[in-house]
Amino acid sequence: MITVGTFEAKTHLSALLERVAGGEEVLITRHGKAIARLVPAAAAERARIDAAIAGLKSARAGVTLGGMDWKNLRDVGRRHDDALRNDRHPAEPDRCRNAGAGASRGAGAGPGRRPDHSGAVGKVLPASR
């Protein structure tokens, strides 16, 4: 790493940027105190990513599922998500005729439309103000 003062950095900025592009780091000082550091963009991004990963790992340390099986939790979440997509409560039995295998919203369903529990497709109207 090279160290330069602010005047020299301003005067020779293009040359310093060339060196940084080549992988060097440049420390810029004012009155002998460090005020900035020029680093290659990829190195700065990599350092930021590494810091984020380290933070996630430390936040996760000691956290467990309390004996629960992650696959079971995943499957319950998928059933809940599918139920919400089909406009019914996850605990509610599947009463919609169109919600059988392979049919998720019924024929003719599109933006602004949803199947009702009889299987007919009805228009969803905006809430009145």
Residue, then its C-alpha position, 0 to 999 in steps of 0.5 A: m500500500i502506498t501513502v500520498g497526501t491530498f495535494e499529490a492525490k489530486t495532482h496525480l489522480s489518474a496515475l493513482l487510479e491506474r495503480v489501484a486498477g492494477g490491484e494496489e491500495v492507496l492511502i490518502t492522508r491530510h496533515g499526516k492523518a489517514i482520511a481515505r483509502l483507494v482500493p480496487a472495486a472488486a476487493a471492496e465488494r468482496a470485503r463487504i460480502d465477507a463481512a455480511i457472511a460473517g455477521l449472518k454466521s455469528a447471528r446464527a450461532g447457537v440457534t436450533l430448531g429445538g428438535m423439529d425436523w426442517k423438512n417437515l417445517r418446509d412442507v407445512g410452509r408449502r401447504h400454507d403457501d399453496a392454500l393462500r394462493n388458492d384463496r382458502h385457509p390452510a386448515e380448511p378442506d379443499r372445497c373448490r371443484n377446480a382445485g384438484a390435481g393440475a388445476s390451481r385457479g380454474a378455467g378462465a381465471g386471470p388478473g382480477r379474477r378468482p374462483d369462488h368455492s362453487g367452481a365458478v369464476g367471479k370478478v373481484l371488485p375493488a373495495s368501495r371508498 
